[in-house]
């Protein structure tokens, strides 16, 4: 029985808090919360993940940090995450090789050659017979009857259906410096895209209204990604983002974004979108987002 897990579970029940409320406030999934309360820390991705999840959960329950840290250090160490790998070597066996006589192979090859020669001879004979038939057949071609009025027939050119090319104006799309450095000039033979395909994907109608004095942006994910967010007021979010989800980040001055999959995330507000922070499945850290004096969302990569 895990003392820390039982302590977390008892405090949650005592304060009458359900998992949905905790997940909404901490961004920690119910599955991870159950593992924390069961003391199954070694089943989490790493020692850092386990410590951050416990710290975030304990802060939400308003527990004493010293007491939680002491219980965590007693039950979970970095050595708990060392996966031992066992290699099993298969015994080497020597089996006799069945060396078949080449006579059967040579006989089969001769039969195939005979069939090929017979097929070619039959094809050439049919071709010659068809040529002789065409020479002996007389073909009469009737003269076309003259058209009344014009001496030459006119070809009818089909008219294209009218197309409505009106497209909705989309917000500006800003590629990150990493994506711009990797981009290549388009080939001259590239297929022309339709107006619907060339138009950037529109942003949501509105970004959720933040609290007074706060700002808000939206994070979208096109693939599974580990995410760590540090808000300027000291709040830390650490979670695994699933493909297709969106999360709203509220902050006063800035927030720092760390990603485990640089190509999976997109950050945008009502007017600006940033994406392509690096290569697929490559981590990127210390992306600091804020607003400049003109009210535009900007970011820079810190060292």
Residue pairs with C-beta under 8 A, 6 or more apart in sequence:
1 39
2 38
2 39
2 75
3 39
3 71
3 74
3 75
4 39
4 54
4 68
4 71
4 72
4 74
4 75
5 36
5 37
5 38
5 39
5 40
6 37
6 39
7 63
7 68
7 71
8 36
8 37
8 54
8 57
8 58
8 61
8 63
9 37
11 61
11 63
12 22
12 37
12 61
15 61
17 61
19 30
19 33
19 34
20 30
22 28
22 33
22 57
22 60
23 29
23 30
23 33
25 60
26 56
26 57
26 60
26 237
27 237
27 238
27 239
27 247
28 53
28 56
28 57
28 239
29 239
29 240
32 44
32 53
33 57
35 41
35 43
35 44
36 53
36 54
36 57
39 75
41 50
41 54
41 72
41 75
41 76
41 80
42 50
42 76
42 80
42 81
44 50
44 53
45 226
45 240
46 81
47 76
47 77
47 78
47 80
47 81
49 238
50 72
50 76
51 72
51 76
52 228
52 236
52 238
53 238
54 68
54 72
55 65
55 68
55 236
56 236
56 237
56 238
58 65
58 68
59 65
147 153
165 195
167 195
167 196
167 199
168 199
168 202
170 199
170 200
170 201
170 202
170 203
171 200
171 202
171 203
171 268
171 270
171 271
171 272
171 273
172 271
172 272
172 273
173 200
173 273
173 275
174 272
174 273
174 274
175 183
175 274
175 275
175 276
176 274
176 275
176 276
176 277
176 299
178 262
178 276
178 277
178 278
178 284
179 275
179 276
179 277
182 276
182 279
200 273
203 268
203 270
203 273
204 218
206 270
207 216
207 217
207 218
207 248
207 269
207 270
208 216
208 218
208 248
209 216
210 216
210 250
211 250
213 252
214 250
214 251
214 252
215 250
215 251
215 252
215 291
216 248
216 249
216 250
216 251
216 269
217 248
217 249
217 267
217 268
217 269
217 289
217 297
218 246
218 247
218 248
218 249
218 267
218 268
218 269
219 227
219 241
219 246
219 247
219 248
219 249
219 257
219 265
219 266
219 267
220 245
220 246
220 265
220 266
220 268
221 227
221 241
221 242
221 243
221 244
221 245
221 246
221 264
221 265
221 266
222 243
222 244
222 264
222 266
223 243
223 261
223 263
223 264
223 280
224 240
224 241
224 242
224 243
224 261
224 264
225 240
225 241
225 259
225 260
225 261
225 264
225 265
226 239
226 240
226 241
226 259
226 260
226 261
227 237
227 238
227 239
227 240
227 241
227 247
227 257
227 258
227 259
227 260
227 265
228 236
228 237
228 238
228 257
228 258
228 259
229 236
229 237
229 238
229 249
229 255
229 256
229 257
229 258
230 236
230 255
230 256
230 258
231 237
231 249
231 250
231 251
231 255
232 251
232 252
232 253
232 254
232 255
233 251
233 252
241 247
241 264
241 265
243 264
249 255
253 290
254 288
254 289
254 290
255 288
255 289
256 286
256 287
256 288
256 289
256 302
257 265
257 267
257 287
257 288
257 289
258 283
258 284
258 285
258 286
258 287
259 265
259 277
259 278
259 283
259 284
259 285
259 287
260 283
261 280
261 281
261 282
261 283
262 277
262 278
262 279
262 280
262 282
262 283
262 284
263 276
263 277
263 278
263 279
263 280
263 281
263 282
264 280
265 275
265 277
266 273
266 274
266 275
267 273
267 274
267 275
267 289
267 297
267 299
268 274
268 297
269 297
271 296
271 297
272 296
272 297
274 297
274 299
277 284
277 287
278 284
284 301
286 301
286 302
286 303
287 299
287 300
287 301
287 302
288 299
288 300
288 301
288 302
289 297
289 298
289 299
290 297
290 298
290 299
291 297
291 298
292 298
